Amino acid sequence: MAATSTHKGSAGEREALAILRNLGFTVTRRPRYTQGHDLTLAGGLHVVEVKRHATVTPGKVNKWWAQACRQAEVADALPLLLYRGDRQPWTAVVEVDGERITLDVDGLRQFLDSVVPCF
């Protein structure tokens, strides 16, 4: 992985961490040198895969979602994908009743408020 890609990924993780914390959730970031998901919501109910790329395509989102689901299965948690393309807002993907849904940040806050226990 190129240094700029690594830097962009790390910056994206920090941005996503700040967004989730600003929404009022307790979130931890995994050390960069570990394998697996990027962030964990309090209580470990959801693990978060963060993607920050220049361009976002449906194919990329499908690939990222599959990765988020694999990592959540390993962690025995629910997947949450947060991604953003250049000059685009953050978008979240979650699963509700077996269906994948896409949310903006406000929709993500409402969703998490309904499923994440208070810690």
C-alpha positions, 0 to 999 in steps of 0.5 A: 500500500502506498504511503498516501493511501495509508495516510488517507486511510488513517485520516479517514479513520480519525474523521469517522472516529470524530463523527461517531464521538460527536454523535455521542457514541463511545468508540475505540480505534484499533492500532494500525498494525492489527488485522480486522475492523477499524473501529468498535462501538461501545459494548462491541455490538458494532464493528466499523470498517472505514473507507476513504477513497478518491472515487466511490462506485457501487462495486467498491461499496459491495466489496467493502461491505463484504469485507465489513461483514467478514470482519464483523463475523470474526468479531461476533458483532454487527457490521457497519461500513462508513465511507467517503469519496473526495469532496463527498459526505460520509455515508454509512451502510448497515444491515436491518432485518437482513437487508443492507441499507444506506444512511447519511450521518443523521440517519446513522445517528438515528439508527445507532440511537435505536440499537446501541445501548447507553454506556 
